């Protein structure tokens, strides 16, 4: 996996928590941040999906049409 170096500013309390978890779990801080962002992005994906489902102007594709487009056989 390719990585990039970032320079970020965090509240001191988050930094303290991260230092504590890093030491106790013997994990690099970058790994903790990466894992936390992965989980948060999963949460944001869910929120975005809920928002799109609630939007009456958003185009929705029926499940059967989705699977048909993939060429998959749908079993009910």
mmCIF file as gemmi writes it, N, C-alpha and C atoms, coordinates in Angstrom:
data_model
loop_
_atom_site.group_PDB
_atom_site.id
_atom_site.type_symbol
_atom_site.label_atom_id
_atom_site.label_alt_id
_atom_site.label_comp_id
_atom_site.label_asym_id
_atom_site.label_entity_id
_atom_site.label_seq_id
_atom_site.pdbx_PDB_ins_code
_atom_site.Cartn_x
_atom_site.Cartn_y
_atom_site.Cartn_z
_atom_site.occupancy
_atom_site.B_iso_or_equiv
_atom_site.pdbx_formal_charge
_atom_site.auth_seq_id
_atom_site.auth_asym_id
_atom_site.pdbx_PDB_model_num
ATOM 1 N N . UNK Axp A 1 ? 0.843 -1.172 0 1 0 ? 1 A 1
ATOM 2 C CA . UNK Axp A 1 ? 0 0 0 1 0 ? 1 A 1
ATOM 3 C C . UNK Axp A 1 ? 0.891 1.239 0 1 0 ? 1 A 1
ATOM 4 N N . UNK Axp A 2 ? 0.585 2.176 -0.862 1 0 ? 2 A 1
ATOM 5 C CA . UNK Axp A 2 ? 1.312 3.444 -0.879 1 0 ? 2 A 1
ATOM 6 C C . UNK Axp A 2 ? 0.862 4.302 0.293 1 0 ? 2 A 1
ATOM 7 N N . UNK Axp A 3 ? 1.772 5.07 0.817 1 0 ? 3 A 1
ATOM 8 C CA . UNK Axp A 3 ? 1.442 5.951 1.938 1 0 ? 3 A 1
ATOM 9 C C . UNK Axp A 3 ? 1.855 7.372 1.612 1 0 ? 3 A 1
ATOM 10 N N . UNK Axp A 4 ? 1.259 8.313 2.317 1 0 ? 4 A 1
ATOM 11 C CA . UNK Axp A 4 ? 1.617 9.724 2.211 1 0 ? 4 A 1
ATOM 12 C C . UNK Axp A 4 ? 1.864 10.248 3.614 1 0 ? 4 A 1
ATOM 13 N N . UNK Axp A 5 ? 2.721 11.212 3.705 1 0 ? 5 A 1
ATOM 14 C CA . UNK Axp A 5 ? 3.015 11.835 4.995 1 0 ? 5 A 1
ATOM 15 C C . UNK Axp A 5 ? 2.131 13.076 5.117 1 0 ? 5 A 1
ATOM 16 N N . UNK Axp A 6 ? 1.455 13.182 6.267 1 0 ? 6 A 1
ATOM 17 C CA . UNK Axp A 6 ? 0.588 14.323 6.532 1 0 ? 6 A 1
ATOM 18 C C . UNK Axp A 6 ? 1.059 15.052 7.781 1 0 ? 6 A 1
ATOM 19 N N . UNK Axp A 7 ? 0.846 16.344 7.798 1 0 ? 7 A 1
ATOM 20 C CA . UNK Axp A 7 ? 1.108 17.153 8.979 1 0 ? 7 A 1
ATOM 21 C C . UNK Axp A 7 ? -0.253 17.653 9.45 1 0 ? 7 A 1
ATOM 22 N N . UNK Axp A 8 ? -0.717 17.162 10.6 1 0 ? 8 A 1
ATOM 23 C CA . UNK Axp A 8 ? -2.049 17.525 11.089 1 0 ? 8 A 1
ATOM 24 C C . UNK Axp A 8 ? -1.953 18.162 12.467 1 0 ? 8 A 1
ATOM 25 N N . UNK Axp A 9 ? -2.989 18.875 12.811 1 0 ? 9 A 1
ATOM 26 C CA . UNK Axp A 9 ? -3.111 19.475 14.138 1 0 ? 9 A 1
ATOM 27 C C . UNK Axp A 9 ? -4.31 18.836 14.828 1 0 ? 9 A 1
ATOM 28 N N . UNK Axp A 10 ? -4.092 18.366 16.054 1 0 ? 10 A 1
ATOM 29 C CA . UNK Axp A 10 ? -5.147 17.718 16.83 1 0 ? 10 A 1
ATOM 30 C C . UNK Axp A 10 ? -5.292 18.4 18.174 1 0 ? 10 A 1
ATOM 31 N N . UNK Axp A 11 ? -6.487 18.331 18.747 1 0 ? 11 A 1
ATOM 32 C CA . UNK Axp A 11 ? -6.628 18.786 20.128 1 0 ? 11 A 1
ATOM 33 C C . UNK Axp A 11 ? -5.715 17.963 21.038 1 0 ? 11 A 1
ATOM 34 N N . UNK Axp A 12 ? -5.212 18.583 22.063 1 0 ? 12 A 1
ATOM 35 C CA . UNK Axp A 12 ? -4.292 17.915 22.97 1 0 ? 12 A 1
ATOM 36 C C . UNK Axp A 12 ? -4.899 16.654 23.58 1 0 ? 12 A 1
ATOM 37 N N . UNK Axp A 13 ? -6.191 16.688 23.873 1 0 ? 13 A 1
ATOM 38 C CA . UNK Axp A 13 ? -6.845 15.521 24.478 1 0 ? 13 A 1
ATOM 39 C C . UNK Axp A 13 ? -6.812 14.311 23.541 1 0 ? 13 A 1
ATOM 40 N N . UNK Axp A 14 ? -7.007 14.536 22.24 1 0 ? 14 A 1
ATOM 41 C CA . UNK Axp A 14 ? -6.927 13.427 21.288 1 0 ? 14 A 1
ATOM 42 C C . UNK Axp A 14 ? -5.507 12.893 21.195 1 0 ? 14 A 1
ATOM 43 N N . UNK Axp A 15 ? -4.553 13.79 21.222 1 0 ? 15 A 1
ATOM 44 C CA . UNK Axp A 15 ? -3.16 13.368 21.18 1 0 ? 15 A 1
ATOM 45 C C . UNK Axp A 15 ? -2.81 12.538 22.413 1 0 ? 15 A 1
ATOM 46 N N . UNK Axp A 16 ? -3.301 12.968 23.571 1 0 ? 16 A 1
ATOM 47 C CA . UNK Axp A 16 ? -3.064 12.21 24.806 1 0 ? 16 A 1
ATOM 48 C C . UNK Axp A 16 ? -3.67 10.813 24.708 1 0 ? 16 A 1
ATOM 49 N N . UNK Axp A 17 ? -4.909 10.733 24.221 1 0 ? 17 A 1
ATOM 50 C CA . UNK Axp A 17 ? -5.565 9.432 24.042 1 0 ? 17 A 1
ATOM 51 C C . UNK Axp A 17 ? -4.776 8.559 23.075 1 0 ? 17 A 1
ATOM 52 N N . UNK Axp A 18 ? -4.363 9.145 21.974 1 0 ? 18 A 1
ATOM 53 C CA . UNK Axp A 18 ? -3.633 8.385 20.97 1 0 ? 18 A 1
ATOM 54 C C . UNK Axp A 18 ? -2.305 7.867 21.53 1 0 ? 18 A 1
ATOM 55 N N . UNK Axp A 19 ? -1.611 8.692 22.285 1 0 ? 19 A 1
ATOM 56 C CA . UNK Axp A 19 ? -0.362 8.25 22.902 1 0 ? 19 A 1
ATOM 57 C C . UNK Axp A 19 ? -0.591 7.093 23.865 1 0 ? 19 A 1
ATOM 58 N N . UNK Axp A 20 ? -1.652 7.191 24.642 1 0 ? 20 A 1
ATOM 59 C CA . UNK Axp A 20 ? -1.976 6.146 25.613 1 0 ? 20 A 1
ATOM 60 C C . UNK Axp A 20 ? -2.313 4.833 24.914 1 0 ? 20 A 1
ATOM 61 N N . UNK Axp A 21 ? -3.181 4.9 23.897 1 0 ? 21 A 1
ATOM 62 C CA . UNK Axp A 21 ? -3.552 3.688 23.165 1 0 ? 21 A 1
ATOM 63 C C . UNK Axp A 21 ? -2.359 3.107 22.41 1 0 ? 21 A 1
ATOM 64 N N . UNK Axp A 22 ? -1.568 3.963 21.832 1 0 ? 22 A 1
ATOM 65 C CA . UNK Axp A 22 ? -0.399 3.517 21.088 1 0 ? 22 A 1
ATOM 66 C C . UNK Axp A 22 ? 0.553 2.733 21.989 1 0 ? 22 A 1
ATOM 67 N N . UNK Axp A 23 ? 0.79 3.263 23.155 1 0 ? 23 A 1
ATOM 68 C CA . UNK Axp A 23 ? 1.693 2.601 24.098 1 0 ? 23 A 1
ATOM 69 C C . UNK Axp A 23 ? 1.094 1.289 24.601 1 0 ? 23 A 1
ATOM 70 N N . UNK Axp A 24 ? -0.167 1.335 25.017 1 0 ? 24 A 1
ATOM 71 C CA . UNK Axp A 24 ? -0.784 0.147 25.607 1 0 ? 24 A 1
ATOM 72 C C . UNK Axp A 24 ? -0.974 -0.976 24.588 1 0 ? 24 A 1
ATOM 73 N N . UNK Axp A 25 ? -1.316 -0.615 23.355 1 0 ? 25 A 1
ATOM 74 C CA . UNK Axp A 25 ? -1.557 -1.623 22.32 1 0 ? 25 A 1
ATOM 75 C C . UNK Axp A 25 ? -0.314 -1.951 21.501 1 0 ? 25 A 1
ATOM 76 N N . UNK Axp A 26 ? 0.77 -1.203 21.768 1 0 ? 26 A 1
ATOM 77 C CA . UNK Axp A 26 ? 2.012 -1.371 21.019 1 0 ? 26 A 1
ATOM 78 C C . UNK Axp A 26 ? 1.768 -1.205 19.516 1 0 ? 26 A 1
ATOM 79 N N . UNK Axp A 27 ? 1.007 -0.179 19.175 1 0 ? 27 A 1
ATOM 80 C CA . UNK Axp A 27 ? 0.678 0.155 17.784 1 0 ? 27 A 1
ATOM 81 C C . UNK Axp A 27 ? 1.256 1.524 17.455 1 0 ? 27 A 1
ATOM 82 N N . UNK Axp A 28 ? 1.639 1.688 16.202 1 0 ? 28 A 1
ATOM 83 C CA . UNK Axp A 28 ? 2.087 3.009 15.767 1 0 ? 28 A 1
ATOM 84 C C . UNK Axp A 28 ? 0.886 3.946 15.732 1 0 ? 28 A 1
ATOM 85 N N . UNK Axp A 29 ? 1.152 5.2 16.023 1 0 ? 29 A 1
ATOM 86 C CA . UNK Axp A 29 ? 0.063 6.194 15.993 1 0 ? 29 A 1
ATOM 87 C C . UNK Axp A 29 ? -0.545 6.288 14.6 1 0 ? 29 A 1
ATOM 88 N N . UNK Axp A 30 ? 0.274 6.168 13.58 1 0 ? 30 A 1
ATOM 89 C CA . UNK Axp A 30 ? -0.244 6.242 12.213 1 0 ? 30 A 1
ATOM 90 C C . UNK Axp A 30 ? -1.23 5.107 11.94 1 0 ? 30 A 1
ATOM 91 N N . UNK Axp A 31 ? -0.98 3.935 12.512 1 0 ? 31 A 1
ATOM 92 C CA . UNK Axp A 31 ? -1.901 2.809 12.341 1 0 ? 31 A 1
ATOM 93 C C . UNK Axp A 31 ? -3.221 3.075 13.053 1 0 ? 31 A 1
ATOM 94 N N . UNK Axp A 32 ? -3.152 3.648 14.24 1 0 ? 32 A 1
ATOM 95 C CA . UNK Axp A 32 ? -4.366 3.984 14.989 1 0 ? 32 A 1
ATOM 96 C C . UNK Axp A 32 ? -5.189 5.01 14.229 1 0 ? 32 A 1
ATOM 97 N N . UNK Axp A 33 ? -4.539 6.034 13.708 1 0 ? 33 A 1
ATOM 98 C CA . UNK Axp A 33 ? -5.251 7.07 12.945 1 0 ? 33 A 1
ATOM 99 C C . UNK Axp A 33 ? -5.861 6.476 11.684 1 0 ? 33 A 1
ATOM 100 N N . UNK Axp A 34 ? -5.099 5.658 10.97 1 0 ? 34 A 1
ATOM 101 C CA . UNK Axp A 34 ? -5.598 5.039 9.744 1 0 ? 34 A 1
ATOM 102 C C . UNK Axp A 34 ? -6.811 4.155 10.019 1 0 ? 34 A 1
ATOM 103 N N . UNK Axp A 35 ? -6.734 3.35 11.08 1 0 ? 35 A 1
ATOM 104 C CA . UNK Axp A 35 ? -7.857 2.483 11.444 1 0 ? 35 A 1
ATOM 105 C C . UNK Axp A 35 ? -9.084 3.296 11.838 1 0 ? 35 A 1
ATOM 106 N N . UNK Axp A 36 ? -8.861 4.354 12.598 1 0 ? 36 A 1
ATOM 107 C CA . UNK Axp A 36 ? -9.977 5.205 13.028 1 0 ? 36 A 1
ATOM 108 C C . UNK Axp A 36 ? -10.64 5.872 11.822 1 0 ? 36 A 1
ATOM 109 N N . UNK Axp A 37 ? -9.839 6.34 10.878 1 0 ? 37 A 1
ATOM 110 C CA . UNK Axp A 37 ? -10.41 6.971 9.681 1 0 ? 37 A 1
ATOM 111 C C . UNK Axp A 37 ? -11.165 5.955 8.836 1 0 ? 37 A 1
ATOM 112 N N . UNK Axp A 38 ? -10.637 4.74 8.704 1 0 ? 38 A 1
ATOM 113 C CA . UNK Axp A 38 ? -11.357 3.693 7.965 1 0 ? 38 A 1
ATOM 114 C C . UNK Axp A 38 ? -12.744 3.463 8.567 1 0 ? 38 A 1
ATOM 115 N N . UNK Axp A 39 ? -12.797 3.342 9.89 1 0 ? 39 A 1
ATOM 116 C CA . UNK Axp A 39 ? -14.09 3.129 10.556 1 0 ? 39 A 1
ATOM 117 C C . UNK Axp A 39 ? -15.015 4.329 10.366 1 0 ? 39 A 1
ATOM 118 N N . UNK Axp A 40 ? -14.46 5.528 10.466 1 0 ? 40 A 1
ATOM 119 C CA . UNK Axp A 40 ? -15.275 6.728 10.325 1 0 ? 40 A 1
ATOM 120 C C . UNK Axp A 40 ? -15.789 6.866 8.897 1 0 ? 40 A 1
ATOM 121 N N . UNK Axp A 41 ? -14.968 6.525 7.908 1 0 ? 41 A 1
ATOM 122 C CA . UNK Axp A 41 ? -15.425 6.598 6.519 1 0 ? 41 A 1
ATOM 123 C C . UNK Axp A 41 ? -16.525 5.582 6.253 1 0 ? 41 A 1
ATOM 124 N N . UNK Axp A 42 ? -16.468 4.411 6.889 1 0 ? 42 A 1
ATOM 125 C CA . UNK Axp A 42 ? -17.567 3.446 6.777 1 0 ? 42 A 1
ATOM 126 C C . UNK Axp A 42 ? -18.853 4.057 7.328 1 0 ? 42 A 1
ATOM 127 N N . UNK Axp A 43 ? -18.743 4.741 8.456 1 0 ? 43 A 1
ATOM 128 C CA . UNK Axp A 43 ? -19.89 5.416 9.06 1 0 ? 43 A 1
ATOM 129 C C . UNK Axp A 43 ? -20.431 6.495 8.114 1 0 ? 43 A 1
ATOM 130 N N . UNK Axp A 44 ? -19.532 7.28 7.514 1 0 ? 44 A 1
ATOM 131 C CA . UNK Axp A 44 ? -19.969 8.319 6.581 1 0 ? 44 A 1
ATOM 132 C C . UNK Axp A 44 ? -20.63 7.735 5.345 1 0 ? 44 A 1
ATOM 133 N N . UNK Axp A 45 ? -20.136 6.585 4.856 1 0 ? 45 A 1
ATOM 134 C CA . UNK Axp A 45 ? -20.78 5.905 3.731 1 0 ? 45 A 1
ATOM 135 C C . UNK Axp A 45 ? -22.223 5.558 4.063 1 0 ? 45 A 1
ATOM 136 N N . UNK Axp A 46 ? -22.446 5.061 5.271 1 0 ? 46 A 1
ATOM 137 C CA . UNK Axp A 46 ? -23.791 4.723 5.706 1 0 ? 46 A 1
ATOM 138 C C . UNK Axp A 46 ? -24.672 5.971 5.767 1 0 ? 46 A 1
ATOM 139 N N . UNK Axp A 47 ? -24.142 7.051 6.359 1 0 ? 47 A 1
ATOM 140 C CA . UNK Axp A 47 ? -24.918 8.3 6.45 1 0 ? 47 A 1
ATOM 141 C C . UNK Axp A 47 ? -25.252 8.829 5.063 1 0 ? 47 A 1
ATOM 142 N N . UNK Axp A 48 ? -24.315 8.747 4.131 1 0 ? 48 A 1
ATOM 143 C CA . UNK Axp A 48 ? -24.555 9.213 2.769 1 0 ? 48 A 1
ATOM 144 C C . UNK Axp A 48 ? -25.61 8.357 2.08 1 0 ? 48 A 1
ATOM 145 N N . UNK Axp A 49 ? -25.554 7.05 2.281 1 0 ? 49 A 1
ATOM 146 C CA . UNK Axp A 49 ? -26.566 6.162 1.697 1 0 ? 49 A 1
ATOM 147 C C . UNK Axp A 49 ? -27.948 6.483 2.252 1 0 ? 49 A 1
ATOM 148 N N . UNK Axp A 50 ? -28.043 6.721 3.563 1 0 ? 50 A 1
ATOM 149 C CA . UNK Axp A 50 ? -29.329 7.086 4.169 1 0 ? 50 A 1
ATOM 150 C C . UNK Axp A 50 ? -29.839 8.403 3.609 1 0 ? 50 A 1
ATOM 151 N N . UNK Axp A 51 ? -28.955 9.354 3.423 1 0 ? 51 A 1
ATOM 152 C CA . UNK Axp A 51 ? -29.336 10.653 2.861 1 0 ? 51 A 1
ATOM 153 C C . UNK Axp A 51 ? -29.865 10.489 1.442 1 0 ? 51 A 1
ATOM 154 N N . UNK Axp A 52 ? -29.168 9.677 0.65 1 0 ? 52 A 1
ATOM 155 C CA . UNK Axp A 52 ? -29.598 9.463 -0.736 1 0 ? 52 A 1
ATOM 156 C C . UNK Axp A 52 ? -30.937 8.738 -0.796 1 0 ? 52 A 1
ATOM 157 N N . UNK Axp A 53 ? -31.152 7.776 0.104 1 0 ? 53 A 1
ATOM 158 C CA . UNK Axp A 53 ? -32.434 7.07 0.116 1 0 ? 53 A 1
ATOM 159 C C . UNK Axp A 53 ? -33.582 7.997 0.486 1 0 ? 53 A 1
ATOM 160 N N . UNK Axp A 54 ? -33.316 8.964 1.339 1 0 ? 54 A 1
ATOM 161 C CA . UNK Axp A 54 ? -34.352 9.891 1.771 1 0 ? 54 A 1
ATOM 162 C C . UNK Axp A 54 ? -34.631 10.977 0.734 1 0 ? 54 A 1
ATOM 163 N N . UNK Axp A 55 ? -33.702 11.197 -0.192 1 0 ? 55 A 1
ATOM 164 C CA . UNK Axp A 55 ? -33.834 12.245 -1.205 1 0 ? 55 A 1
ATOM 165 C C . UNK Axp A 55 ? -34.74 11.756 -2.329 1 0 ? 55 A 1
ATOM 166 N N . UNK Axp A 56 ? -35.909 12.364 -2.45 1 0 ? 56 A 1
ATOM 167 C CA . UNK Axp A 56 ? -36.882 11.949 -3.475 1 0 ? 56 A 1
ATOM 168 C C . UNK Axp A 56 ? -36.386 12.245 -4.887 1 0 ? 56 A 1
ATOM 169 N N . UNK Axp A 57 ? -35.427 13.159 -5.042 1 0 ? 57 A 1
ATOM 170 C CA . UNK Axp A 57 ? -34.894 13.504 -6.36 1 0 ? 57 A 1
ATOM 171 C C . UNK Axp A 57 ? -33.74 12.599 -6.781 1 0 ? 57 A 1
ATOM 172 N N . UNK Axp A 58 ? -33.241 11.791 -5.845 1 0 ? 58 A 1
ATOM 173 C CA . UNK Axp A 58 ? -32.128 10.886 -6.139 1 0 ? 58 A 1
ATOM 174 C C . UNK Axp A 58 ? -32.646 9.684 -6.924 1 0 ? 58 A 1
ATOM 175 N N . UNK Axp A 59 ? -31.937 9.329 -7.983 1 0 ? 59 A 1
ATOM 176 C CA . UNK Axp A 59 ? -32.337 8.182 -8.795 1 0 ? 59 A 1
ATOM 177 C C . UNK Axp A 59 ? -31.998 6.895 -8.049 1 0 ? 59 A 1
ATOM 178 N N . UNK Axp A 60 ? -32.993 6.008 -7.925 1 0 ? 60 A 1
ATOM 179 C CA . UNK Axp A 60 ? -32.797 4.722 -7.27 1 0 ? 60 A 1
ATOM 180 C C . UNK Axp A 60 ? -32.921 3.619 -8.313 1 0 ? 60 A 1
ATOM 181 N N . UNK Axp A 61 ? -32.096 2.604 -8.182 1 0 ? 61 A 1
ATOM 182 C CA . UNK Axp A 61 ? -32.138 1.463 -9.088 1 0 ? 61 A 1
ATOM 183 C C . UNK Axp A 61 ? -32.736 0.284 -8.328 1 0 ? 61 A 1
ATOM 184 N N . UNK Axp A 62 ? -33.848 -0.27 -8.824 1 0 ? 62 A 1
ATOM 185 C CA . UNK Axp A 62 ? -34.426 -1.443 -8.161 1 0 ? 62 A 1
ATOM 186 C C . UNK Axp A 62 ? -33.415 -2.598 -8.11 1 0 ? 62 A 1
ATOM 187 N N . UNK Axp A 63 ? -33.477 -3.383 -7.034 1 0 ? 63 A 1
ATOM 188 C CA . UNK Axp A 63 ? -32.516 -4.46 -6.816 1 0 ? 63 A 1
ATOM 189 C C . UNK Axp A 63 ? -32.479 -5.437 -7.989 1 0 ? 63 A 1
ATOM 190 N N . UNK Axp A 64 ? -33.634 -5.817 -8.503 1 0 ? 64 A 1
ATOM 191 C CA . UNK Axp A 64 ? -33.676 -6.762 -9.625 1 0 ? 64 A 1
ATOM 192 C C . UNK Axp A 64 ? -32.972 -6.186 -10.848 1 0 ? 64 A 1
ATOM 193 N N . UNK Axp A 65 ? -33.173 -4.885 -11.106 1 0 ? 65 A 1
ATOM 194 C CA . UNK Axp A 65 ? -32.5 -4.245 -12.242 1 0 ? 65 A 1
ATOM 195 C C . UNK Axp A 65 ? -30.993 -4.233 -12.047 1 0 ? 65 A 1
ATOM 196 N N . UNK Axp A 66 ? -30.552 -4.015 -10.803 1 0 ? 66 A 1
ATOM 197 C CA . UNK Axp A 66 ? -29.131 -4.005 -10.489 1 0 ? 66 A 1
ATOM 198 C C . UNK Axp A 66 ? -28.498 -5.355 -10.812 1 0 ? 66 A 1
ATOM 199 N N . UNK Axp A 67 ? -29.129 -6.435 -10.32 1 0 ? 67 A 1
ATOM 200 C CA . UNK Axp A 67 ? -28.582 -7.765 -10.561 1 0 ? 67 A 1
ATOM 201 C C . UNK Axp A 67 ? -28.68 -8.155 -12.032 1 0 ? 67 A 1
ATOM 202 N N . UNK Axp A 68 ? -29.76 -7.743 -12.698 1 0 ? 68 A 1
ATOM 203 C CA . UNK Axp A 68 ? -29.915 -8.039 -14.119 1 0 ? 68 A 1
ATOM 204 C C . UNK Axp A 68 ? -28.801 -7.374 -14.917 1 0 ? 68 A 1
ATOM 205 N N . UNK Axp A 69 ? -28.472 -6.143 -14.55 1 0 ? 69 A 1
ATOM 206 C CA . UNK Axp A 69 ? -27.404 -5.422 -15.232 1 0 ? 69 A 1
ATOM 207 C C . UNK Axp A 69 ? -26.059 -6.135 -15.051 1 0 ? 69 A 1
ATOM 208 N N . UNK Axp A 70 ? -25.883 -6.777 -13.899 1 0 ? 70 A 1
ATOM 209 C CA . UNK Axp A 70 ? -24.659 -7.533 -13.63 1 0 ? 70 A 1
ATOM 210 C C . UNK Axp A 70 ? -24.673 -8.907 -14.301 1 0 ? 70 A 1
ATOM 211 N N . UNK Axp A 71 ? -25.844 -9.292 -14.796 1 0 ? 71 A 1
ATOM 212 C CA . UNK Axp A 71 ? -25.973 -10.61 -15.383 1 0 ? 71 A 1
ATOM 213 C C . UNK Axp A 71 ? -26.076 -11.707 -14.357 1 0 ? 71 A 1
ATOM 214 N N . UNK Axp A 72 ? -26.509 -11.344 -13.163 1 0 ? 72 A 1
ATOM 215 C CA . UNK Axp A 72 ? -26.616 -12.307 -12.074 1 0 ? 72 A 1
ATOM 216 C C . UNK Axp A 72 ? -28.041 -12.816 -11.97 1 0 ? 72 A 1
ATOM 217 N N . UNK Axp A 73 ? -28.171 -14.072 -11.577 1 0 ? 73 A 1
ATOM 218 C CA . UNK Axp A 73 ? -29.474 -14.678 -11.378 1 0 ? 73 A 1
ATOM 219 C C . UNK Axp A 73 ? -29.923 -14.362 -9.951 1 0 ? 73 A 1
ATOM 220 N N . UNK Axp A 74 ? -31.091 -13.741 -9.83 1 0 ? 74 A 1
ATOM 221 C CA . UNK Axp A 74 ? -31.602 -13.34 -8.514 1 0 ? 74 A 1
ATOM 222 C C . UNK Axp A 74 ? -32.501 -14.442 -7.972 1 0 ? 74 A 1
ATOM 223 N N . UNK Axp A 75 ? -32.14 -14.934 -6.782 1 0 ? 75 A 1
ATOM 224 C CA . UNK Axp A 75 ? -32.961 -15.944 -6.097 1 0 ? 75 A 1
ATOM 225 C C . UNK Axp A 75 ? -33.713 -15.257 -4.976 1 0 ? 75 A 1
ATOM 226 N N . UNK Axp A 76 ? -35.007 -15.416 -4.951 1 0 ? 76 A 1
ATOM 227 C CA . UNK Axp A 76 ? -35.816 -14.808 -3.875 1 0 ? 76 A 1
ATOM 228 C C . UNK Axp A 76 ? -36.146 -15.824 -2.84 1 0 ? 76 A 1
